[in-house]
């Protein structure tokens, strides 16, 4: 979805900075800046390095909500007890919320890829993160697929679109972004 959005923004005339984790598709032509981030912390740093010059920020998905806080530098071996090691988790930084909280934030769009109560969770997330627009979708219908079915939620309206290609969904998102900014 991120690549589809980068392509749609570029087609609409935007100068696009793409910061990505892992992708399975080719980059669109004509992007202003491309940077890979291999961890949530690296993505946080990359976003904040470039955010000052942006008019809009589209946060397609969290890199990972959690990270292992007690990672071992050595192989974890069986000790004969039959008990697996305990893995402790810590929250990763919330990149979208941190951008939205800046003194002069760009127009922020988030995504709520949910497994249940999709619209309710998306509405709550938009308000909690204090962002003007969120795109809601059912995670099982979007991840790893060429299509997506989205609902765009903002202060003015809530619009559900039929399932379509991710490129068409991206065009609808960019169209609404252009109307709002």
Residue, then its C-alpha position, 0 to 999 in steps of 0.5 A: x500500500x505504501x508503494x501505491x501511495x507513493x506512486x499516487x502522490x507522485x502522479x498528483x505532482x507531489x515531491x515524495x520522500x519514501x521511507x520503507x522497511x521491507x517491500x516486495x515491489x519496484x519503486x515508482x519512478x521520480x521519487x524525491x528521496x528513498x531511504x530504507x529503515x531496518x528497525x522501528x527506531x531507524x524508521x523513527x530517526x529517518x522520519x524525523x530527519x525529513x519531516x520538517x520539510x513535508x506538507x503531508x505525512x502518510x504513515x501506512x503501517x507501524x513497523x512493529x508495535x513491540x520489540x524484544x527488550x531482553x535480546x540475547x547476544x548468544x544462542x539460546x540453548x535448551x537447558x533440559x528443563x523443558x521450559x522455553x526462555x522468557x521473551x520480554x517486549x517493550x513498545x517501539x516509538x509511535x512514529x505517527x503520534x510523534x509527528x502529529x505532536x510536533x509544534x507545526x505538524x504536516x497533515x497526518x494520515x494514519x492507517x488502522x489495519x484491524x482484525x475486528x471492530x475496524x471502524x470503531x478502532x479506527x475512529x478511536x485511533x484517529x482521535x487518540x493520535x490527534x490526526x485529521x485523517x485515518x484509513x481503516x481496513x480489515x487486515x486480513x483483506x489487505x496484507x499481502x494482497x493486490x487489493x484493498x477495501x478501505x474507509x477514509x475517516x476524517x472530521x468531515x466525513x466517513x467514506x467506504x470504498x468497494x474493494x479495488x486495486x491498491x493503486x485505486x485505493x491510493x488514488x482515493x486517499x490522495x484525492x481526499x488529502x488534496x481536498x483537505x489541504 
